[in-house]
Amino acid sequence: MSATVLDNIGQLVTNSDGIGTGPVGTIENASVVYENGVIVEVGPAGLIGDERIDAEARCVLPGFVDSHTHLVFAGDRADEFTSRMAGRPYDGGGIRVTTAATRAASTDELVAATAARIEEAGRAGITTIEIKSGYGLNVVDEARVLEVASGFTPETTFMGAHLVPEEFVGRTDDYVDLVCGDMLSAAAPHARWIDAFCENGAFDADQSRAVLEAGRSAGLGLRLHGNQLGHGPGVMLAVELGCASVDHCTYMTDSDIEALAASDTVATYLPATDFSTRQPYPDARRAIDAGVSVAIATNCNPGSSYTTSMSLCVALAVRDMLMTIEEAVRAATVGGAKALGRNDVGRIEPGCRADMIVLDAPSYHHLVYRPGVPLVARTLTSAMS
Amino acid sequence: MSATVLDNIGQLVTNSDGIGTGPVGTIENASVVYENGVIVEVGPAGLIGDERIDAEARCVLPGFVDSHTHLVFAGDRADEFTSRMAGRPYDGGGIRVTTAATRAASTDELVAATAARIEEAGRAGITTIEIKSGYGLNVVDEARVLEVASGFTPETTFMGAHLVPEEFVGRTDDYVDLVCGDMLSAAAPHARWIDAFCENGAFDADQSRAVLEAGRSAGLGLRLHGNQLGHGPGVMLAVELGCASVDHCTYMTDSDIEALAASDTVATYLPATDFSTRQPYPDARRAIDAGVSVAIATNCNPGSSYTTSMSLCVALAVRDMLMTIEEAVRAATVGGAKALGRNDVGRIEPGCRADMIVLDAPSYHHLVYRPGVPLVARTLTSAMS
């Protein structure tokens, strides 16, 4: 087995408690040695490997960990987006449009579209990615979407409870029974997680609880969408069930924040969604100051957030959610890792995966200082993890 | 001379009054023939040329016209940016930091740094670019910066009146005399435009008027920075003097808007600056509805807006300034052209320069629908114009 050294790193962001200094564990003039996709040594510039990659004195960070996407879908919703920008409010109802397109697409078409998006995400510096289903919304298509997703990442999430499909409108409880029954049975072999959209117009607390508990019985880990479009029971339910993460969290009461802070559940923010739906940005400062663990994810999907740009998410989190640059960088890397229950990604230290990005910039501050500029010059990863 | 055809264009945005339909003059399934850098024919797919470039059914737009940058400088101001994101307000004082670094840099260093930024701007789809001086702030260095800039673009702007330099603090009128005298004489041979920063803490209306009138006497066109950090006399002065453009326009009274609407002066918005200084976004909707002509530019500079991403500017203009997608696309192309007094760029029609960008997307809506994604797949230009 041959070792590779990423050398001449101007500034290395490790996110490690034991290596480097400051809130993101930086080392100036560093190098990193890895072997078979795993980091074996982190130290000053000049460490030795069989192969050498020159970082040209630029900044190197852990690859982004994107813990929330809906990447397998067909069609787009540019029309809905355009009318939203002209003033029509977002209510999530467009999910049914993507469901129709996804059901109609062949598996080869879904694989090809997903592959192109995974490639785009890789260029944006994403090296670990979660993918949810939720555009099948029947037994066959949920399983099919998850089978496609599992060809790209181990972090697959069954989300039959994304929205009640057309054919079950007015019969939400019947649909929940299907999700918890045959659909779960077909989906579980291809999924690591289960998720539900706990929001007015989607699923209430009892329905969401039923779905997540069924998932737990089938051996899946739990996550939840909540508190996106208004106050609601999502955050409290996620804490009650011990979800790894509750996602969106735009509207939180003091009680929500207290409960989250006392739990192991991560609050995952999706700032590009608030951007693309023209919703208010969540007050991350308030949650972080109260002790809540946070992550940032892209929520890449064709309705509310059609972007793979984690860099933009980081910039928005700082500009509009009042996070520090260091908090935002951590949230997009090690924060996402915690939201996925992963210890092997999000940090650069021995034993972690050799998932790293080289920025065309001297420091991580430039991710926010240079908004919109595609700064990720190189993404190093053995495979999307 | 050989003709090239850009063929198989899925959606062509012409911005032409006579070609195509709708507010940006679109044609589906189009091709464009150009010769010696000038467009000679626009029509349906399948026009004939000696060489053929396949747009692969994607969207093609006029190259972006970036009418406001400060691209020639040395150093960066990531530290100032970081402390601003932590709550320190922006007052423009950091211009002096860049001035010190720029004066200390060799001409070769300035050329190399500018070339890298021009290349980045080209990848972002910018095919016409204005560059201001304003980090020399003495006779020798203002002329030197403009000489460097004129190696990259004909649209160079003398902006000795950017800020009063350290050595003239407390003696603004003496500095204005220098700007209008020896500095203008040294700068004018390398400049097409003159500009001043009319704002509290920089130059007042009389001082700005003196600078612009001196510039006019030296044969330069007029532009002005105004109304960025608060209400002020900038807009009215720009209209009074017949400036081609007044830039920033964040704070405007009803009278400012009325005066602009009745004039030929363009209001140039710089949304990435409002993003990076955490200032409020201007209400472009109000100005456009009153009949004001608008442009969008990046204001690329190391202090208040270190980006070349016109796509992000367009997205911000829609999301946060309430422009329609079509208005924002026009503002970033033909709007910028008007702000520079140019008829040969910003549109795709016979006689215009063959400056075009191919988006990795089926329609121009994706510039806003896919925020942060580097969608410009290819930039076609004979040279930065």
Interface residues (C-beta under 8 A of the other chain):
Chain A: D76 A78 F81 T82 M85 A86 E120 R123 A124 A272 F275 S276 R278 Y306 T307 T308 S309 S311 L312 C313 A315 V318 R319 T324 I325 P362 S363 H365 H366 V368 Y369 R370 P371 G372 V373 P374
Chain B: D76 A78 F81 T82 M85 A86 E120 R123 A124 A272 F275 S276 R278 Y306 T307 T308 S309 S311 L312 C313 A315 V318 R319 T324 I325 P362 S363 H365 H366 V368 Y369 R370 P371 G372 V373 P374
